């Protein structure tokens, strides 16, 4: 194996001792590197320029069971066995842990581009867990097998035109019909990754009054359904991730004869009550629990993207000459690389520790103790990406500002920084959330100690 470019690999892959990784993780990383390079990484730039990942790639990942690692560990063994999935590459399903997942997430963005990876992964990663954790058996049996096998696609639909990180302010409503058989859903969702390709959305809606206690989660049918209008939203980065605007504009129903009738445009969508995920009024809890998984995977992915940017800049500075010598001979260049590199490696070590801790704590304890810190790690990942991207773009000079040629990757990464700092909880909101939760936990602990 050739000597890696500095900063291009995490320390454990450079031969540095680590307490986190065992032989199973090493074998899994090799498998992921080979499969993902062959089926995604080498084509990522082409697909991002075209704005679309070929449709058959999702099926290819599904047939290899390589969509499953997007789910949080431990994997749903019983649900996977129901569709004939007992292994993923060299791993048995029951042996898959959080470190295996972090390796997968890191490997899938080694191209440095989030769009192709998000095109394949985001929907199943964040739309499926609410069903696996909170939906009743009847709803799970109806839809989960098709999602896990890749026959159907799903997304998570939370953000709205007027409610992004402020989840408690969601305005999309779901009210019971007169006969009590359906929820009448009225509203819209915006910035929904993978929405345009999805058969279903795990959708946060308002079934009660104002505030967090009025929220619930519904499984809403999307693709090829009368009454649901979806269109792609042009965004500055991640062009092939399928960012979508969803409008719920005509009645849908579980009554087949009614669903085939051409109806006038209404501001309603009718969804069977059986599509309620868990209990009414518990939507905020379900979403927040899901957010911890989402934010940690974002932190892994974004920190890896920062690694790609910085390593690409390091390599460029070794070969690019200016003033009669390689750029690397300039102290100011080395200083800039060092500052970004220190942030990168500190962030990576922090993220690794989170992955380890979450694998050793119960979900309930993890959510309570690490929820705020996970939000902070997600926010910091975006800050580190911004530092590494700016460093790379400045060192590439004009090439880093050019959409083709030597600096094409760096120019594209620079346009994805906002996509790391906003989705999954906007940076300033995450910073505030982290301190509020830490403060709340401290108050709770000290009040109990004083009793």
N, C-alpha and C positions, 0 to 999 in steps of 0.2 A: 504494500500500500504506500503510495507516495506521501511525502510529508505534507500535511494540510497547511494551507495558507493560514497565517495567524488570525484568530477570531472566527475562522470558518466552521469549526466544530466545537461543541461543548467539551469542557475539560475531560469528562469521562471517556469520550471517544478519541482523545489525544493520549490515552494511556495513563491519565492521572487517577490515583486511587479514589474511590467513592464508596460510601456506605450504602448507597441506594440501589445499585444495579447488580444483578446476579447473572448467571449464565443464560437463564431464560430471557432476560431483557436484551442481552447481547445478541442472541440468536434472532430474537424478534426484530431488533433494529436492522440487522442485515437483510432479513426478509422484506421488511417495509421499504428499505432503501432500494432494493432491486425491483420490487413490484411497482412502487410509485414512480421511480425513474423511468421505467419502461412504459408506463401507462398514463403518466401525467407530466412529470417534471420536464421531459425533453420537448413536450409540445406546448407548454404553458404560455410562452411568449406568443406563439402563433395564435392560440385560442383567445388570448386576451386582446390581441390586435383585431381579431375577427369578431369579438364580442360574444362568442358562443362556444361552449364545450360541446362536441358532437354528442347527440342523444344516446348513441350506443355505449358511451363511456360509463354512464350510470349503471347500465345493465352489466357491463363488464366488471365493475367494482362489486356489484351485488352478487354476481355469480361466484366471485372469488371470496365472498363473505367479508370484503374489505370496506364495506360501509358500517359494519357492526362496531368496529373500534371507536366510532364517534359517540357511542353511548357511554354513560358513566359506569365505572366499575363499582361493585361487581355486576357482571352482565346478567340479563334475565335468562338464566339457563333453561327454565321450563318453557318459556315462550320461544326461545331459539330452537330447542329440540323439537318443538311442534312443527317447525318448518324444515327440519332436517339439518340444522346447523349445530354441530358438536365441536368443530374445530375452526380456527382462523389461522391459516398458514401453519406454522409449527406449534401453535398453542391450542390446548384444550380450552373451551369456553370458561370452565370453572377456574382456570389458572390465570385468567386475565385480570390484571390489577391496574391501579391508577397510574403506575409508572409505565406500564405497557401502553396505556392510552396516551400519555404525554409524549412518548416516543413517536407514536403514530401521528399525532397532531403536529409535532415538530417536523417530521419527515415530509408531510404532505404539503408543506409550504416552503420547502427547500429551493423552489424556483425563485423565491422572493416575491411572488405575485399571489395576492390573496384571492383574486377573482376565480381562477380555475379551481382552487381548493374549495372555496365557498360554494361554487356551483354544485359540487358533488356532496358536500358534507353538512352544510349549515342546517338544512331543513330537518334531516333525520336526527341530527345531533341535539337540537333544541325543541323540535316539535314532538318527538316520540316520548321522552321521559315523563311528561305529565300523564300520558295514557298508561304507561307501565306502572307508575307509582300510585295513581289516584283513581283511574277509571274502574268501573265495575267489570266483572268477568264477561258479561254479555257484550259490552262495548269493545273490550279487548279482543274477544273472539271474533268479532265482526270485522275488525280493521287491522289489528296489529300484525297478523301473519303476512298480509300483503305488503305492509310497510317494511318489515324485517327482511322479506325475500326480495325486495326491490320492485315488486309488481306495481305498487302504488307509491306515490311520494307525498310528503307532508312538510309543512312549515310551521313556524311559530308566528302568531300575528298579535302583537301587543301595541306597537307604536301607531299613533294616529296623527293626522295633520296638526292637531293642537295638543297632543299628549305623547311625549317621547319618554324621557327618563322619569317624568312625573306620572307613574303608572296609576296612582290613586285618582287621577283626573280623567281617566278614560271616559269617553262619552258614548261610545257604541252601546246601544241598549238591546236587551233581550227580555221580552215580556211574554208571559204565558198567553196562549190563545184562549178564546172563550171556552172551548171544550177541554182545555188543559193538555192537549196532545202535542203541542208544538211551542217552541219559543219563536216569537216574532222579533227578528234581529234587524236593527236599523242603524246604519253608520258606515264608516269606511276605515280602512287601515292603510298605512303608508310606510314606505321603506322596508317592505317585507321581503327579505332575502329568500330566493327560490320560489316565491309565491306563484310566479307565472307558470311553473311546471307542476305545481302541487295539486294533488287530488283532494287533500284535506288541509285544514289549518286548525291547530290548537289555538283557539282564539279567546282572548280575554275580553269579556263583555260585562256590561252593568245589568245585573238582574234585580238589584235593590236600590236603596237610596244613594246619596252622595258619599264619597269617601271610600276608603279601602274595604270596608265591610260590605259594600254593595256589589263587589266584583265576583264573577264566576268564570269558569273556563268551559267553553263549548267546543266540540269537534264539529267544525263547519265544512260541508262539502264545497269544493271550489271548481276544479277543472271540469269543463264540459257540462256544467250545471246551469240550467236556465236561471237567470236572475243574478248571477254573479258576474261582474265585469272586472277584468284585470288588464292592466297595461304596464309595460316596463317603464321605469323611471330612468332617464339619463343621469348618470352620476359621474364625478370626475375621475374616480378610480374604481377598481374591481368591476370592470365593464361586463364581464361574463358571469357575474354572480346572480343575475336575474332579480335585481331590486325592483319591487312591484308595488303598484297602487291598486288596492282592492276596493271596489264599491259593491255594496249589497243593495241591489236596486229593484228586484222583482221577487214575487213570492216563489219560494221553493217549498216542496212538501214531500213527506214520506208516502203520500198517496199517489201511486203511479199514474192513475188516470188524470189527476190534476196537474202533475208535473209536465205532462205532455201538451197541456193546453196553452195556447199563446195568450198571455195575460197583459193587460196594460201596465205601463211602467209605474211602479210603486216604490216607496222608500222602505220596503220591508223584505226580509228574507225569512222563510219559515223553516225551522230546523226541529226535528223530532226531539221530544224531551229526553229520549233515551241517549241522546248525544251529549248530555251533561256529564262533564268529567268530575267525578267525586260529588261534592255537596255544594249547593248554592251558598254564596257568601264566603267561600273559602278560596276564591280565586287569587287574592293577593298573597296568601300563604303559599299556594302552589307555585305561583310565578316567582316569588322570592326564593323558594327552595331551588327552583330550576335555574335561577340566576347564578347561584354559586358555581354550578357546573359550567354554565356558559362563560362566566367571567374568568374562571381559571383556565379554560381552554383558550380563550382569547389571549390571556396573558402568555401562555406557552407559545401560541402561534405568532403573536406580535413580537415577542422577544426573539424568536427565531428569524423573523423577517428583519429585525434590526441587525442580527448577526450576519445575514446575507449582505445587507447594505454595507456594513463596516468591512467585512472581509473582501468584498468587491472593490472597495476603495483602497484597501491595503494592497491588494494585488496590482491595481492600477498605478499606485504611487511607486511601486518597485520598478515598473517598466517605463513609465512616462518620464521623459526628460524635459527639463526647463533650466535655463541659465547654465547649460553645459553639463548638467548632472541629473541623475534620477531625483524625482520629487522627494523620495524618502531621505535624501541627504539634507533636506531643509529642516532645521529644528522646529519651525512653526508647524510644519506638516506632522511631524512626529508627536508634537504636543497635542494637536487636535485629535489625532488617532488615539492617543493615550487617554484623554479625557472621556471620549466616547466609549472606549474599550472598558474603562473602569466602571462606568454606568452599566454597560451591557453585562459584564460578568457578575457584578453584584446583583443585578436583577435576575439573572439566570439562576444563581445560587438560591435566591429568595424563592423563586417559583418552584425549584426542585424541592425545597423544604416544605412548601405548601402541599405539593403532590404527595409527599411522604406522610405528612401529618394527616391529611384527609383519608389516606389508606389505613391509618391506625386508629381513627376515631369513628364512632357511630355517626350516622347521618345527622341525627338530632343534635349531638354534641358538636359536631363539625359546623353545622349551620349556626349554632349559637355562638361558638367561640371564634370561628374563622370567617363568618359572613362579612363583617366590616373589613377585616384584613384582606380578604379576597377582593373586595371592591377596590381597596387601596393598591393591591398588586396589579389589578387590571388597569387602573389609572396610571400607575407608574410605568407599565409596559408601553403605553402610548407616548409618555414623556421620553422614554429611552429611545423608542423608534424615531421620534422627532429629532433627537440629538444625533443619532447615527445617520439618519437620512440627510440632515443638513450638513453634517460633516462630509459625507460621501459626495453630495452635490457640489459643495464648495471645492473639494479637492479635484473633482472631475472638471471643474471650470465650465467652459462653454459646452463641452460634451455632456455634462450632467443636466444641461438645460435643453438638450436636443432630443427629439422624440424618436430618432433612429440612430444607428451607429453604436460606438463604444459605450456611450452613456445611456442607452435606451432603458436598461433595467433600472438604473438609478433614478432617471426621470419618472418612470412609472411608479416606483416605490414612493417618491416624494408626493405623488398625487393620492397615495393611499393612506397617508398619515392621518388625515381627518377621519377616515373610515375606521381607524383604530381607536381614536380618542373620543368618538361620539357613540357609535352603536354599543349595545350591551350596558348602557349607563354612561351618560356623558361625563367627561373627566371631572369637572368641578362638582357635579352631583356626587360622584363616587368619592372624591376627597372628603366632602362634608359627611356623607353617609358613614364612612369608615370611622371618623372621630365620634360621631353621634352614637354609633353602636358600641365602640370601645368605652365611651363614657357611661352608657346605659348598663353595660355589663359590669363595670366597676361599681356603679351605684348599687346594683342588685347584689353583688357579692359582699360589699361592705355592710349593707343593711342586714343581710342574713347573719354576718359575723357578729353584729352588735346585739342580736336577739339572745 
